[in-house]
Amino acid sequence: MSGEPVFGDTSGFLALLDTDDVFHSAALAEWKSMAANRCFERAFEKWRLVQSRQWSLVDITSFDCMRQKGITQAFTFDSHFAQQGFITCLSEEG
């Protein structure tokens, strides 16, 4: 998968994080082979640092990719985007 975009599903990330998971070794090996994909790597490290803030790995990956692409607005009800300084197009207040 050299250089091709890869979608990260929750099952892959859970296997990567849980050393007791039956798929942990395979997930870890694949993760290392995808190390060239800096977006996932940066997001994963940031997620590990801010787990106490209740942001998901998906949120952090989104924030990182949005910043890289210069995207300032998000079509979301998720208040975490506003907390990160993005403009949300949708409001939880209706």
Beta strands, then each sheet from edge to edge (+ up, - down):
strand 1: 73-74
strand 2: 87-88
sheet 1: 1+ 2+
end
